[in-house]
Amino acid sequence: MTIIYYLSAPLVSMPEEVLFKSESTQSREEIASYLRAVADKLDAGEAVTLSAGEQHQTMEIPARPTFEVKAERETDSSGGNAEQSLELEIEWDENGGDGSASGSLSIE
Protein backbone atom coordinates (compact mmCIF):
# COMPACT_ATOMS: atom_id res chain seq x y z
CA MET A 1 0.00 0.00 0.00
CA THR A 2 1.27 3.48 -0.85
CA ILE A 3 0.44 6.66 1.06
CA ILE A 4 0.98 9.84 -0.93
CA TYR A 5 0.66 13.30 0.57
CA TYR A 6 0.66 16.05 -2.02
CA LEU A 7 1.01 19.76 -1.48
CA SER A 8 0.34 21.56 -4.72
CA ALA A 9 -1.32 24.50 -6.39
CA PRO A 10 -3.93 23.31 -8.93
CA LEU A 11 -3.34 23.96 -12.60
CA VAL A 12 -6.34 23.86 -14.92
CA SER A 13 -5.61 22.65 -18.48
CA MET A 14 -1.90 23.36 -18.02
CA PRO A 15 1.03 21.00 -17.84
CA GLU A 16 2.05 19.93 -14.35
CA GLU A 17 5.36 21.22 -13.01
CA VAL A 18 6.78 19.01 -10.26
CA LEU A 19 8.31 21.34 -7.66
CA PHE A 20 9.42 18.60 -5.27
CA LYS A 21 9.29 14.80 -5.23
CA SER A 22 10.40 12.21 -2.72
CA GLU A 23 9.37 8.56 -2.63
CA SER A 24 10.68 5.85 -0.33
CA THR A 25 9.49 2.83 1.61
CA GLN A 26 8.96 3.74 5.27
CA SER A 27 7.24 2.37 8.34
CA ARG A 28 3.74 3.54 9.26
CA GLU A 29 5.26 5.29 12.28
CA GLU A 30 7.70 7.24 10.09
CA ILE A 31 4.91 8.27 7.72
CA ALA A 32 2.74 9.34 10.67
CA SER A 33 5.60 11.53 11.91
CA TYR A 34 5.77 13.35 8.53
CA LEU A 35 2.00 13.83 8.49
CA ARG A 36 2.09 15.19 12.07
CA ALA A 37 4.80 17.68 11.09
CA VAL A 38 2.62 18.94 8.21
CA ALA A 39 -0.45 19.05 10.49
CA ASP A 40 1.48 21.08 13.09
CA LYS A 41 2.54 23.61 10.42
CA LEU A 42 -1.07 23.86 9.16
CA ASP A 43 -2.38 24.39 12.73
CA ALA A 44 0.19 27.13 13.32
CA GLY A 45 -0.48 28.84 9.98
CA GLU A 46 3.17 28.42 9.04
CA ALA A 47 4.77 27.56 5.70
CA VAL A 48 5.66 23.93 5.01
CA THR A 49 9.21 23.33 3.83
CA LEU A 50 9.99 20.04 2.12
CA SER A 51 13.63 18.89 2.00
CA ALA A 52 15.36 15.81 0.62
CA GLY A 53 19.04 15.88 -0.27
CA GLU A 54 19.63 18.99 -2.39
CA GLN A 55 15.89 19.52 -3.01
CA HIS A 56 14.04 22.18 -1.01
CA GLN A 57 10.56 23.62 -1.55
CA THR A 58 8.60 25.95 0.74
CA MET A 59 4.82 26.08 0.35
CA GLU A 60 2.70 28.90 1.79
CA ILE A 61 -0.67 27.22 2.31
CA PRO A 62 -3.68 29.57 2.52
CA ALA A 63 -6.23 29.48 5.33
CA ARG A 64 -8.86 27.56 3.30
CA PRO A 65 -7.29 25.32 0.65
CA THR A 66 -9.09 22.40 -1.00
CA PHE A 67 -8.40 19.02 0.64
CA GLU A 68 -8.82 15.96 -1.58
CA VAL A 69 -8.76 12.38 -0.31
CA LYS A 70 -8.64 9.49 -2.74
CA ALA A 71 -8.31 5.71 -2.26
CA GLU A 72 -7.32 3.80 -5.40
CA ARG A 73 -6.52 0.31 -6.61
CA GLU A 74 -4.37 0.01 -9.73
CA THR A 75 -3.88 -3.26 -11.59
CA ASP A 76 -1.57 -4.18 -14.43
CA SER A 77 -2.99 -4.75 -17.92
CA SER A 78 -3.53 -8.48 -17.23
CA GLY A 79 -5.64 -7.69 -14.16
CA GLY A 80 -3.09 -9.43 -11.97
CA ASN A 81 -0.81 -7.49 -9.68
CA ALA A 82 -2.74 -4.83 -7.79
CA GLU A 83 -1.41 -1.82 -5.90
CA GLN A 84 -3.49 0.27 -3.51
CA SER A 85 -2.89 3.89 -2.61
CA LEU A 86 -4.25 6.50 -0.24
CA GLU A 87 -3.74 10.00 -1.61
CA LEU A 88 -4.11 13.08 0.57
CA GLU A 89 -3.82 16.28 -1.47
CA ILE A 90 -3.94 19.92 -0.42
CA GLU A 91 -4.40 22.31 -3.34
CA TRP A 92 -5.06 26.01 -3.87
CA ASP A 93 -4.99 28.71 -6.51
CA GLU A 94 -1.60 30.44 -6.63
CA ASN A 95 -3.41 33.71 -7.29
CA GLY A 96 -4.89 33.73 -3.80
CA GLY A 97 -8.33 32.11 -4.12
CA ASP A 98 -9.43 29.83 -1.29
CA GLY A 99 -10.80 26.36 -2.01
CA SER A 100 -14.48 25.58 -2.29
CA ALA A 101 -16.30 23.38 0.22
CA SER A 102 -17.94 20.16 -1.00
CA GLY A 103 -19.12 18.21 2.02
CA SER A 104 -17.62 16.83 5.20
CA LEU A 105 -15.00 14.13 5.55
CA SER A 106 -14.46 11.63 8.34
CA ILE A 107 -11.23 9.66 8.75
CA GLU A 108 -11.35 6.87 11.31
Phi and psi restraints in degrees (value plus and minus 20) as a CYANA .aco file:
   2 THR   PHI    -134.0   -94.0
   2 THR   PSI     115.8   155.8
   3 ILE   PHI    -133.7   -93.7
   3 ILE   PSI     103.3   143.3
   4 ILE   PHI    -140.1  -100.1
   4 ILE   PSI     109.3   149.3
   5 TYR   PHI    -139.5   -99.5
   5 TYR   PSI      91.7   131.7
   6 TYR   PHI    -122.4   -82.4
   6 TYR   PSI     121.8   161.8
   7 LEU   PHI    -144.4  -104.4
   7 LEU   PSI      92.8   132.8
   8 SER   PHI    -173.7  -133.7
   8 SER   PSI     139.2   179.2
   9 ALA   PHI    -117.7   -77.7
   9 ALA   PSI     109.7   149.7
  10 PRO   PHI     -89.5   -49.5
  10 PRO   PSI     123.1   163.1
  11 LEU   PHI    -142.2  -102.2
  11 LEU   PSI     103.8   143.8
  12 VAL   PHI    -117.1   -77.1
  12 VAL   PSI     102.2   142.2
  13 SER   PHI      34.2    74.2
  13 SER   PSI      12.2    52.2
  14 MET   PHI    -147.9  -107.9
  14 MET   PSI     134.6   174.6
  15 PRO   PHI     -85.3   -45.3
  15 PRO   PSI     128.5   168.5
  16 GLU   PHI    -101.6   -61.6
  16 GLU   PSI     115.2   155.2
  17 GLU   PHI    -131.4   -91.4
  17 GLU   PSI      95.3   135.3
  18 VAL   PHI     -99.4   -59.4
  18 VAL   PSI      96.5   136.5
  19 LEU   PHI    -108.9   -68.9
  19 LEU   PSI     -46.2    -6.2
  20 PHE   PHI    -180.1  -140.1
  20 PHE   PSI     121.3   161.3
  21 LYS   PHI    -169.1  -129.1
  21 LYS   PSI     114.4   154.4
  22 SER   PHI    -165.4  -125.4
  22 SER   PSI     112.7   152.7
  23 GLU   PHI    -163.2  -123.2
  23 GLU   PSI     106.5   146.5
  24 SER   PHI    -178.1  -138.1
  24 SER   PSI     135.6   175.6
  25 THR   PHI     -98.6   -58.6
  25 THR   PSI     109.0   149.0
  26 GLN   PHI    -162.3  -122.3
  26 GLN   PSI     143.7   183.7
  27 SER   PHI     -93.9   -53.9
  27 SER   PSI     140.7   180.7
  28 ARG   PHI     -78.3   -38.3
  28 ARG   PSI     -58.2   -18.2
  29 GLU   PHI     -84.1   -44.1
  29 GLU   PSI     -60.9   -20.9
  30 GLU   PHI     -85.3   -45.3
  30 GLU   PSI     -62.3   -22.3
  31 ILE   PHI     -83.2   -43.2
  31 ILE   PSI     -63.8   -23.8
  32 ALA   PHI     -79.3   -39.3
  32 ALA   PSI     -57.0   -17.0
  33 SER   PHI     -83.5   -43.5
  33 SER   PSI     -63.2   -23.2
  34 TYR   PHI     -82.5   -42.5
  34 TYR   PSI     -64.6   -24.6
  35 LEU   PHI     -83.9   -43.9
  35 LEU   PSI     -58.1   -18.1
  36 ARG   PHI     -83.7   -43.7
  36 ARG   PSI     -60.0   -20.0
  37 ALA   PHI     -81.9   -41.9
  37 ALA   PSI     -62.2   -22.2
  38 VAL   PHI     -85.8   -45.8
  38 VAL   PSI     -64.3   -24.3
  39 ALA   PHI     -80.1   -40.1
  39 ALA   PSI     -60.8   -20.8
  40 ASP   PHI     -82.9   -42.9
  40 ASP   PSI     -61.6   -21.6
  41 LYS   PHI     -84.9   -44.9
  41 LYS   PSI     -61.3   -21.3
  42 LEU   PHI     -82.8   -42.8
  42 LEU   PSI     -66.2   -26.2
  43 ASP   PHI     -78.0   -38.0
  43 ASP   PSI     -58.9   -18.9
  44 ALA   PHI    -104.0   -64.0
  44 ALA   PSI     -27.0    13.0
  45 GLY   PHI      51.0    91.0
  45 GLY   PSI       4.9    44.9
  46 GLU   PHI    -119.8   -79.8
  46 GLU   PSI     139.3   179.3
  47 ALA   PHI     -86.4   -46.4
  47 ALA   PSI     132.4   172.4
  48 VAL   PHI    -126.4   -86.4
  48 VAL   PSI     102.9   142.9
  49 THR   PHI    -129.5   -89.5
  49 THR   PSI     104.5   144.5
  50 LEU   PHI    -121.3   -81.3
  50 LEU   PSI     114.0   154.0
  51 SER   PHI    -160.7  -120.7
  51 SER   PSI     116.5   156.5
  52 ALA   PHI    -176.1  -136.1
  52 ALA   PSI      93.1   133.1
  53 GLY   PHI      40.7    80.7
  53 GLY   PSI    -144.6  -104.6
  54 GLU   PHI    -107.2   -67.2
  54 GLU   PSI     -26.1    13.9
  55 GLN   PHI    -102.8   -62.8
  55 GLN   PSI     116.4   156.4
  56 HIS   PHI    -165.6  -125.6
  56 HIS   PSI     115.4   155.4
  57 GLN   PHI    -166.3  -126.3
  57 GLN   PSI     106.3   146.3
  58 THR   PHI    -126.4   -86.4
  58 THR   PSI     110.6   150.6
  59 MET   PHI    -137.2   -97.2
  59 MET   PSI     104.2   144.2
  60 GLU   PHI    -113.5   -73.5
  60 GLU   PSI      85.9   125.9
  61 ILE   PHI    -112.9   -72.9
  61 ILE   PSI     106.2   146.2
  62 PRO   PHI     -88.6   -48.6
  62 PRO   PSI     151.1   191.1
  63 ALA   PHI     -84.4   -44.4
  63 ALA   PSI     -51.2   -11.2
  64 ARG   PHI    -154.3  -114.3
  64 ARG   PSI      49.8    89.8
  65 PRO   PHI     -97.3   -57.3
  65 PRO   PSI     153.0   193.0
  66 THR   PHI    -108.1   -68.1
  66 THR   PSI     115.3   155.3
  67 PHE   PHI    -135.3   -95.3
  67 PHE   PSI      98.9   138.9
  68 GLU   PHI    -133.9   -93.9
  68 GLU   PSI     111.9   151.9
  69 VAL   PHI    -141.1  -101.1
  69 VAL   PSI     111.2   151.2
  70 LYS   PHI    -161.1  -121.1
  70 LYS   PSI     111.6   151.6
  71 ALA   PHI    -130.7   -90.7
  71 ALA   PSI     109.8   149.8
  72 GLU   PHI    -153.1  -113.1
  72 GLU   PSI     135.6   175.6
  73 ARG   PHI    -147.4  -107.4
  73 ARG   PSI     104.9   144.9
  74 GLU   PHI    -134.4   -94.4
  74 GLU   PSI     115.8   155.8
  75 THR   PHI    -142.3  -102.3
  75 THR   PSI     135.9   175.9
  76 ASP   PHI     -93.5   -53.5
  76 ASP   PSI     153.8   193.8
  77 SER   PHI     -81.1   -41.1
  77 SER   PSI     -44.4    -4.4
  78 SER   PHI    -105.1   -65.1
  78 SER   PSI     -24.0    16.0
  79 GLY   PHI      60.5   100.5
  79 GLY   PSI     -11.7    28.3
  80 GLY   PHI    -102.9   -62.9
  80 GLY   PSI    -123.4   -83.4
  81 ASN   PHI     -72.1   -32.1
  81 ASN   PSI     105.9   145.9
  82 ALA   PHI    -136.5   -96.5
  82 ALA   PSI     124.7   164.7
  83 GLU   PHI    -148.5  -108.5
  83 GLU   PSI     113.4   153.4
  84 GLN   PHI    -124.7   -84.7
  84 GLN   PSI     132.4   172.4
  85 SER   PHI    -165.0  -125.0
  85 SER   PSI     130.3   170.3
  86 LEU   PHI    -139.0   -99.0
  86 LEU   PSI      95.6   135.6
  87 GLU   PHI    -130.1   -90.1
  87 GLU   PSI     106.1   146.1
  88 LEU   PHI    -137.0   -97.0
  88 LEU   PSI      96.6   136.6
  89 GLU   PHI    -147.3  -107.3
  89 GLU   PSI     111.9   151.9
  90 ILE   PHI    -130.7   -90.7
  90 ILE   PSI     103.7   143.7
  91 GLU   PHI    -157.1  -117.1
  91 GLU   PSI     134.9   174.9
  92 TRP   PHI    -178.0  -138.0
  92 TRP   PSI     143.4   183.4
  93 ASP   PHI    -101.5   -61.5
  93 ASP   PSI     106.0   146.0
  94 GLU   PHI     -80.9   -40.9
  94 GLU   PSI     -42.3    -2.3
  95 ASN   PHI    -105.7   -65.7
  95 ASN   PSI      -7.8    32.2
  96 GLY   PHI      81.3   121.3
  96 GLY   PSI     -23.0    17.0
  97 GLY   PHI     -95.6   -55.6
  97 GLY   PSI     120.4   160.4
  98 ASP   PHI    -102.3   -62.3
  98 ASP   PSI     140.3   180.3
  99 GLY   PHI     -91.3   -51.3
  99 GLY   PSI     143.6   183.6
 100 SER   PHI    -121.0   -81.0
 100 SER   PSI     124.5   164.5
 101 ALA   PHI     -99.9   -59.9
 101 ALA   PSI     124.8   164.8
 102 SER   PHI    -167.0  -127.0
 102 SER   PSI      26.0    66.0
 103 GLY   PHI      87.2   127.2
 103 GLY   PSI     150.3   190.3
 104 SER   PHI    -119.2   -79.2
 104 SER   PSI     137.9   177.9
 105 LEU   PHI    -145.9  -105.9
 105 LEU   PSI     122.1   162.1
 106 SER   PHI    -147.2  -107.2
 106 SER   PSI     109.3   149.3
 107 ILE   PHI    -139.4   -99.4
 107 ILE   PSI      99.8   139.8
